[in-house]
Amino acid sequence: MKRNFIIGIFALSLFVACNKDKEILNTLNDYNLEMESKGYHFGDAIALPKEITENAESITISFGEKETNNLVVDPKFFTLGDNAVTFNIKKKGGEVLQQDATINVFAKNPEAKLNYTVVKEYPHATPNFVQGFQLDGNTVYESEGQYGASKLWKYTLGGTAPIASTPQPEKYFAEGMTIAGDKIYQLTWKEKTMFVYNKSDLKLIREYPYPNVMGEGWGLTYDGKHLIASDGTKNLYFLDLNDPSKMVKYISVAGNTQAYDQLNELEFHNGFVYANVWQKPVILKINPANGEVVGTFDFTEIAKKHTTNNDDVLNGIAFKGENMLVTGKNWPVIYEVAVK
């Protein structure tokens, strides 16, 4: 009888402990879901409910290969946008409870709604599936996509006759491109190959693999020091100009209430990165120091004139002085807009 009593007490204690663990994890889950929607900003405390902290000897957060016991949203540990983390709660009895969560980090300041006025229109070659777009002087440089039709070419703004053109082999799908000095750098979509050309005659001179951390090649620009690439995620990758297979750093992009992914065609101008969001008539103005979106352009009125499916979308950003040039895949027009 005494033995059964002891077993009963043990079973009851185990039951109570299990219920307490479940209560802790449920409380943590409720808190995480609330904050996932609300989001954090850098410097915010991760203020876990006392039902968790009072029962914990220690609490850490692991993120990839990193782990911290500092319950503050620190930019040394977190990135803007979504961060997939694990909470590790060591109870006072030594047991460890774990729970996965998403910590969304947003920019502190709301994005400005940036305005523009169309001041001029130029013809654009309709068959061209624009992936990269840049103006140098009065010469437009374009990278065109699609397997079997990919090429790099240049022409005079206001015309559509090629000055020079270099096709890619059928196995490549060309993506973003940029000019750096006397060279042009061009990404490919899934082939993990970057081409380098002479700017003058578009002659191919080198190839590089790009970093494996980049899943695909989407957009490319140059800030005067590094190549900056997008891969369709929320990240922008800063690459070594002399060896683009090496990543120097990366940043993640977010606004005040949301993260932005599917970053595509890029342009660097006056200290900011401009990026369009794939399949949306939106161009972001991004602070390259920290990834914060400081402003957004809404090109719905222009894009709806030309977008009839998922292919013929806004996908071209360049600058003509302080005015912006925008176009899209298979669009017949390049728009020059004065930005405000």
Legacy VTK file of the C-alpha trace (Angstrom):
# vtk DataFile Version 3.0
C-alpha trace
ASCII
DATASET POLYDATA
POINTS 340 float
0.000 0.000 0.000
2.837 2.364 0.927
4.595 1.609 -2.380
1.463 2.415 -4.370
1.104 5.671 -2.418
4.678 6.721 -3.306
4.117 5.831 -6.951
0.935 7.879 -6.899
2.702 10.906 -5.416
5.449 10.595 -8.054
2.918 10.334 -10.872
1.055 13.360 -9.538
4.288 15.372 -9.313
5.177 14.370 -12.873
1.712 15.342 -14.052
1.939 18.730 -12.339
5.431 19.318 -13.787
4.257 18.419 -17.285
1.294 20.747 -16.950
3.611 23.527 -15.734
5.900 22.987 -18.724
2.929 23.122 -21.063
1.734 26.301 -19.367
5.152 27.933 -19.812
5.355 26.973 -23.486
1.770 28.065 -24.165
2.455 31.432 -22.546
5.612 31.822 -24.607
3.786 30.848 -27.779
1.004 33.388 -27.135
3.570 36.106 -26.492
5.567 35.236 -29.629
2.482 35.211 -31.847
1.416 38.619 -30.538
4.873 40.104 -31.095
5.290 38.438 -34.505
2.343 40.492 -35.707
3.339 43.659 -33.870
7.070 43.407 -34.576
10.121 44.807 -32.813
12.560 47.598 -33.528
16.285 47.557 -32.837
16.898 48.329 -29.181
13.553 46.944 -27.998
13.519 44.596 -25.031
12.085 41.114 -25.498
9.840 41.417 -22.456
8.832 37.832 -21.754
5.886 37.357 -19.362
6.717 36.733 -15.707
5.117 33.261 -15.945
8.200 32.382 -18.007
10.936 34.382 -16.293
9.941 33.400 -12.742
10.303 29.711 -13.587
13.577 30.038 -15.502
17.138 29.820 -14.286
18.310 31.189 -17.633
16.878 32.043 -21.054
18.801 32.180 -24.312
17.837 32.713 -27.933
19.580 30.799 -30.703
19.563 31.935 -34.318
21.473 29.750 -36.760
24.910 29.242 -35.225
24.538 32.253 -32.903
23.175 32.269 -29.365
22.573 35.119 -26.912
21.226 35.580 -23.403
20.647 39.286 -24.041
16.890 39.698 -24.393
17.210 42.850 -26.478
16.780 43.186 -30.243
20.423 43.862 -31.043
21.478 44.514 -34.682
24.633 42.516 -33.973
22.446 39.447 -33.581
19.209 40.084 -35.488
18.533 41.346 -38.991
15.664 43.437 -40.254
12.704 41.355 -41.360
11.905 37.857 -40.140
14.354 36.032 -37.893
13.713 32.317 -37.270
14.888 31.714 -33.703
14.622 29.194 -30.880
13.943 30.135 -27.262
15.850 27.934 -24.800
14.415 28.061 -21.277
16.490 26.327 -18.617
14.227 25.665 -15.639
15.421 25.925 -12.063
15.351 22.155 -11.865
17.752 21.882 -14.815
15.324 20.789 -17.544
15.445 22.754 -20.790
12.310 23.750 -22.700
12.626 24.868 -26.313
10.261 26.656 -28.657
10.745 27.937 -32.195
9.513 31.411 -33.047
9.760 34.210 -35.603
11.038 37.591 -34.459
10.092 40.297 -36.939
12.274 43.398 -36.806
11.047 46.550 -38.529
12.548 49.955 -39.261
11.929 52.578 -36.581
10.703 55.282 -38.955
7.719 54.978 -41.337
8.527 54.947 -45.053
7.850 58.226 -46.850
5.394 58.064 -49.744
7.499 59.464 -52.580
5.864 61.281 -55.494
6.811 61.677 -59.128
5.687 63.378 -62.324
6.136 61.927 -65.817
8.140 64.443 -67.846
9.034 62.458 -70.972
8.549 59.148 -72.760
11.032 57.240 -74.927
10.540 54.193 -77.150
11.573 50.805 -75.806
12.043 47.584 -77.767
8.923 45.574 -76.907
10.402 42.051 -77.300
12.986 42.737 -74.621
12.549 40.926 -71.302
14.322 43.544 -69.186
16.323 42.185 -66.257
18.985 44.877 -65.877
18.744 48.536 -66.948
21.200 51.421 -66.655
21.906 54.751 -68.333
25.443 56.012 -68.887
25.580 59.401 -70.575
22.917 59.030 -73.257
23.498 55.298 -73.727
21.167 52.672 -72.303
22.642 49.336 -71.247
20.200 46.452 -70.883
20.373 42.841 -69.825
17.605 40.720 -71.349
16.415 37.435 -69.895
14.825 34.148 -71.031
16.595 30.942 -71.985
17.641 31.053 -75.616
17.120 34.821 -75.851
19.389 36.258 -73.158
21.754 39.039 -74.165
23.534 42.193 -73.115
23.171 45.180 -75.420
23.337 48.944 -75.568
21.536 51.632 -77.547
20.981 55.379 -77.539
18.147 56.677 -75.346
15.331 57.676 -77.680
16.093 54.907 -80.171
16.042 51.123 -80.245
18.819 50.309 -82.738
21.649 48.381 -81.042
25.090 49.939 -80.842
26.530 46.612 -79.675
25.047 43.324 -78.528
26.379 40.115 -76.983
24.138 37.029 -76.676
24.505 34.388 -73.971
24.472 30.638 -74.652
21.027 29.019 -74.442
21.759 27.442 -71.045
21.900 30.885 -69.383
19.043 33.100 -68.244
20.500 36.609 -67.937
19.502 38.780 -64.986
20.620 42.100 -63.468
23.655 44.049 -64.629
25.641 47.106 -63.611
28.490 49.291 -64.792
31.648 49.627 -62.707
34.367 51.688 -64.332
35.131 50.342 -67.793
33.435 46.997 -67.127
29.925 45.613 -67.038
28.930 42.894 -64.582
25.945 40.669 -65.346
24.198 38.013 -63.230
22.487 34.846 -64.367
19.367 33.444 -62.747
20.027 29.851 -61.613
23.406 29.194 -63.173
25.403 30.930 -60.373
27.607 32.595 -62.973
28.517 36.252 -63.236
29.790 37.552 -66.570
32.199 40.498 -66.914
32.396 42.484 -70.172
34.289 45.385 -71.619
31.955 48.341 -71.463
33.119 49.688 -74.820
32.368 46.712 -77.077
30.502 44.308 -74.709
33.161 41.678 -75.257
33.120 38.945 -72.590
36.376 38.967 -70.619
35.749 36.930 -67.433
33.345 34.728 -65.516
32.932 34.300 -61.769
30.825 32.006 -59.627
28.884 34.104 -57.169
28.651 33.262 -53.459
26.656 30.177 -52.520
24.792 32.219 -49.907
22.943 33.758 -52.848
20.302 31.274 -53.921
19.762 32.886 -57.325
20.840 35.955 -59.262
18.216 38.715 -59.640
19.379 42.335 -59.456
22.796 44.016 -59.466
24.146 47.520 -58.877
27.391 49.253 -57.850
27.860 51.743 -55.007
31.336 52.892 -56.015
33.025 50.295 -53.821
31.063 47.028 -53.878
28.732 45.226 -56.190
25.311 44.892 -54.541
23.184 41.912 -55.568
19.679 40.665 -54.856
18.464 37.072 -55.053
14.701 37.456 -54.702
14.757 37.378 -50.901
14.788 40.221 -48.366
18.601 40.358 -48.539
21.062 42.543 -50.403
24.582 41.120 -50.751
27.696 43.280 -50.972
30.290 41.565 -53.166
33.992 42.183 -53.657
34.397 44.066 -56.943
37.721 42.388 -57.702
36.407 38.929 -56.868
32.574 38.819 -56.923
32.637 35.229 -55.689
33.399 36.722 -52.237
30.662 38.258 -50.110
31.784 41.183 -47.943
28.519 41.506 -45.973
24.786 41.417 -46.380
21.828 43.437 -45.117
18.140 42.624 -44.845
15.449 45.057 -45.957
12.355 46.144 -44.034
10.042 49.069 -43.546
8.267 50.289 -40.437
5.558 47.613 -40.413
6.689 44.971 -42.878
9.652 43.153 -44.349
10.162 43.351 -48.101
11.255 40.288 -50.011
11.426 39.445 -53.732
13.811 42.361 -54.220
14.670 42.463 -57.887
16.209 45.063 -60.210
18.539 47.459 -58.393
20.009 50.922 -58.913
22.359 52.942 -56.689
21.937 56.721 -56.714
23.046 59.482 -54.353
23.779 57.152 -51.464
20.634 55.016 -51.675
19.733 51.693 -53.250
16.536 51.654 -55.298
14.870 48.267 -55.729
11.686 47.145 -57.378
9.591 44.425 -55.777
8.924 41.615 -58.248
5.390 41.557 -59.655
4.493 44.743 -57.801
4.460 48.297 -59.212
6.583 49.432 -56.280
10.106 50.822 -56.064
11.808 51.057 -52.665
14.384 53.618 -51.573
16.727 51.786 -49.192
19.422 52.970 -46.804
22.347 50.639 -47.645
23.888 51.153 -44.207
21.162 49.230 -42.404
18.516 48.024 -44.880
15.803 50.428 -43.742
13.285 51.409 -46.412
13.099 55.192 -46.170
10.628 55.720 -48.997
8.409 54.008 -51.564
7.231 54.903 -55.068
3.880 53.602 -56.279
3.951 53.200 -60.077
0.520 51.591 -60.368
-0.782 54.167 -62.858
2.126 53.540 -65.214
2.386 49.774 -64.738
-1.304 49.031 -65.328
-0.980 50.355 -68.895
1.417 47.553 -69.782
1.010 44.702 -67.273
-1.409 41.980 -68.389
0.259 38.899 -66.836
3.000 37.854 -64.425
5.738 38.460 -66.991
5.315 42.004 -68.336
5.914 43.708 -64.998
7.799 46.800 -63.881
11.476 45.863 -63.891
13.784 48.673 -64.895
15.322 51.507 -62.839
17.922 54.006 -64.033
18.743 57.650 -63.400
19.093 60.513 -65.874
20.577 63.228 -63.727
18.153 63.551 -60.827
15.243 62.141 -62.833
14.398 58.451 -62.747
13.878 56.254 -65.798
11.500 53.328 -65.383
10.402 50.587 -67.751
9.326 46.957 -67.645
9.562 43.577 -69.281
8.247 43.794 -72.852
7.100 47.385 -72.330
7.080 49.675 -75.418
7.921 52.756 -73.336
10.634 54.111 -71.062
9.273 56.769 -68.711
11.359 59.655 -67.417
9.924 60.906 -64.142
10.850 63.842 -61.931
10.917 62.587 -58.361
9.916 64.705 -55.384
LINES 1 341
340 0 1 2 3 4 5 6 7 8 9 10 11 12 13 14 15 16 17 18 19 20 21 22 23 24 25 26 27 28 29 30 31 32 33 34 35 36 37 38 39 40 41 42 43 44 45 46 47 48 49 50 51 52 53 54 55 56 57 58 59 60 61 62 63 64 65 66 67 68 69 70 71 72 73 74 75 76 77 78 79 80 81 82 83 84 85 86 87 88 89 90 91 92 93 94 95 96 97 98 99 100 101 102 103 104 105 106 107 108 109 110 111 112 113 114 115 116 117 118 119 120 121 122 123 124 125 126 127 128 129 130 131 132 133 134 135 136 137 138 139 140 141 142 143 144 145 146 147 148 149 150 151 152 153 154 155 156 157 158 159 160 161 162 163 164 165 166 167 168 169 170 171 172 173 174 175 176 177 178 179 180 181 182 183 184 185 186 187 188 189 190 191 192 193 194 195 196 197 198 199 200 201 202 203 204 205 206 207 208 209 210 211 212 213 214 215 216 217 218 219 220 221 222 223 224 225 226 227 228 229 230 231 232 233 234 235 236 237 238 239 240 241 242 243 244 245 246 247 248 249 250 251 252 253 254 255 256 257 258 259 260 261 262 263 264 265 266 267 268 269 270 271 272 273 274 275 276 277 278 279 280 281 282 283 284 285 286 287 288 289 290 291 292 293 294 295 296 297 298 299 300 301 302 303 304 305 306 307 308 309 310 311 312 313 314 315 316 317 318 319 320 321 322 323 324 325 326 327 328 329 330 331 332 333 334 335 336 337 338 339
